[in-house]
């Protein structure tokens, strides 16, 4: 298979990874907007609850000191903790999505490189080692192709010294 086909296959894998990453970023923007709305709604609920408590105490003739004040203070403190928890949960969801998207992108990049290398680097059906055979033990020097043992298939000589080779 030619270089162009190998690059197309590798490029498709890379494009898939980029697409997934961009999709995750879009999803994270939606999650952030949703989180902001949920948090704002929770803040309003807390304020309304505290206001109802205060009105209830006043209508009942209870002074806003002591226990009544403690109950309202607890309402605010619980609300603050709820809001902080919501913020943290939405931030973690966004962070986890982004981490997963980055890992997927890197995996697709690596897959694309491996696919392109594997398609271009595999031996052809006649047993000649392709360009990629260099990494798997085959040798390629100039126009001469050598099989995995170093024997010239298309002419020329090769001098092998351990893993060092020179085409002559």
C-alpha positions as CSV (number, residue, x, y, z in Angstrom):
1,X,0.0,0.0,0.0
2,X,1.3,3.4,-0.8
3,X,2.3,6.3,1.3
4,X,-0.8,8.3,0.4
5,X,-3.1,5.5,1.6
6,X,-1.2,5.0,4.8
7,X,-1.3,8.8,5.5
8,X,-5.1,8.9,4.7
9,X,-5.8,6.0,7.2
10,X,-3.5,7.6,9.8
11,X,-5.1,11.0,9.2
12,X,-8.6,9.6,9.6
13,X,-7.7,8.3,13.1
14,X,-6.1,11.7,14.0
15,X,-9.2,13.5,12.7
16,X,-11.4,11.3,14.7
17,X,-9.4,12.1,17.9
18,X,-9.6,15.8,17.2
19,X,-13.3,15.6,16.5
20,X,-13.9,13.8,19.8
21,X,-11.8,16.3,21.7
22,X,-13.7,19.2,20.2
23,X,-17.0,17.5,21.0
24,X,-15.9,17.1,24.6
25,X,-15.0,20.8,24.8
26,X,-18.5,21.7,23.5
27,X,-20.1,19.3,26.0
28,X,-18.1,20.9,28.8
29,X,-19.3,24.3,27.8
30,X,-22.9,23.0,28.1
31,X,-22.2,21.4,31.4
32,X,-20.7,24.6,32.7
33,X,-23.8,26.6,31.6
34,X,-26.0,24.0,33.2
35,X,-24.0,24.0,36.4
36,X,-24.1,27.8,36.6
37,X,-27.9,27.7,36.3
38,X,-28.3,24.9,38.9
39,X,-26.0,26.8,41.3
40,X,-27.9,30.0,40.8
41,X,-31.2,28.3,41.3
42,X,-29.9,26.7,44.5
43,X,-28.8,30.1,45.8
44,X,-32.2,31.5,45.2
45,X,-33.8,28.5,47.0
46,X,-31.6,29.2,50.0
47,X,-32.5,32.9,50.1
48,X,-36.2,32.1,49.8
49,X,-36.1,29.5,52.5
50,X,-34.3,31.9,54.9
51,X,-36.8,34.6,54.0
52,X,-39.8,32.3,54.7
53,X,-38.2,31.3,58.0
54,X,-37.8,35.0,59.0
55,X,-41.3,35.9,58.0
56,X,-42.6,32.9,59.9
57,X,-40.8,33.8,63.0
58,X,-42.0,37.5,62.8
59,X,-45.6,36.4,62.1
60,X,-45.4,34.1,65.1
61,X,-44.1,36.9,67.3
62,X,-40.8,35.2,67.9
63,X,-37.8,37.5,68.3
64,X,-35.0,37.0,65.8
65,X,-32.5,36.1,68.4
66,X,-31.2,32.9,70.0
67,X,-32.7,29.7,68.4
68,X,-34.5,31.5,65.6
69,X,-31.3,33.2,64.6
70,X,-29.4,29.9,64.9
71,X,-31.9,28.2,62.6
72,X,-31.6,30.8,59.9
73,X,-27.8,30.8,60.2
74,X,-27.8,27.0,59.8
75,X,-30.0,27.4,56.7
76,X,-27.4,29.8,55.2
77,X,-24.4,27.6,56.2
78,X,-26.1,24.5,54.7
79,X,-26.9,26.4,51.6
80,X,-23.3,27.6,51.2
81,X,-22.0,24.0,51.6
82,X,-24.6,22.8,49.0
83,X,-23.5,25.5,46.5
84,X,-19.8,24.6,47.1
85,X,-20.6,20.9,46.6
86,X,-22.5,21.6,43.4
87,X,-19.6,23.8,42.0
88,X,-17.1,21.1,42.9
89,X,-19.1,18.3,41.3
90,X,-19.6,20.3,38.0
91,X,-15.9,21.2,38.0
92,X,-14.9,17.6,38.5
93,X,-17.3,16.4,35.7
94,X,-15.7,19.0,33.3
95,X,-12.2,18.0,34.4
96,X,-12.9,14.3,34.0
97,X,-14.5,14.9,30.5
98,X,-11.4,16.9,29.4
99,X,-9.0,14.3,30.8
100,X,-10.9,11.5,29.0
101,X,-11.0,13.6,25.8
102,X,-7.2,14.2,26.0
103,X,-6.5,10.5,26.5
104,X,-8.7,9.7,23.6
105,X,-7.0,12.3,21.4
106,X,-3.6,10.9,22.3
107,X,-4.7,7.4,21.7
108,X,-6.1,8.3,18.3
109,X,-3.0,10.2,17.4
110,X,-0.9,7.2,18.4
111,X,-3.3,4.9,16.5
112,X,-3.0,7.1,13.4
113,X,0.8,7.0,13.5
114,X,0.8,3.2,14.1
115,X,-1.7,2.6,11.3
116,X,0.1,4.8,8.9
117,X,3.5,3.2,9.8
118,X,2.0,-0.3,9.8
119,X,0.4,0.1,6.4
120,X,3.4,1.7,4.8
121,X,6.0,-0.3,6.7
122,X,4.7,-3.8,6.2
123,X,6.5,-6.2,3.8
124,X,4.9,-6.6,0.4
125,X,3.5,-9.9,-0.8
126,X,6.9,-10.9,-2.4
127,X,8.6,-10.8,0.9
128,X,10.5,-7.5,0.3
129,X,10.7,-5.4,3.4
130,X,9.2,-2.0,3.1
131,X,10.3,1.3,4.6
132,X,8.9,0.4,8.0
133,X,10.9,-2.8,8.2
134,X,13.8,-0.7,9.3
135,X,12.2,-0.5,12.7
136,X,11.4,-4.2,12.8
137,X,14.8,-5.6,11.8
138,X,14.7,-5.1,8.0
139,X,17.2,-2.8,6.2
140,X,16.5,-0.3,3.5
141,X,19.3,1.6,1.9
142,X,18.8,3.8,-1.1
143,X,17.0,1.9,-3.9
144,X,18.1,-1.5,-2.5
145,X,15.6,-3.4,-0.4
146,X,16.8,-6.1,2.0
147,X,14.8,-8.8,3.7
148,X,14.8,-9.2,7.4
149,X,18.0,-11.2,7.4
150,X,19.9,-8.5,5.5
151,X,19.9,-10.3,2.1
152,X,19.6,-7.9,-0.8
153,X,16.4,-8.5,-2.8
154,X,16.8,-5.9,-5.5
155,X,20.6,-5.8,-5.8
156,X,23.4,-4.1,-4.0
157,X,25.4,-5.1,-1.0
158,X,24.9,-4.5,2.7
159,X,27.4,-4.6,5.5
160,X,25.9,-5.5,8.8
161,X,27.6,-4.9,12.1
162,X,25.3,-5.7,15.0
163,X,22.5,-3.2,14.4
164,X,24.6,-0.8,12.3
165,X,24.4,-1.2,8.5
166,X,25.9,0.5,5.5
167,X,24.8,0.2,1.9
168,X,27.7,-0.2,-0.5
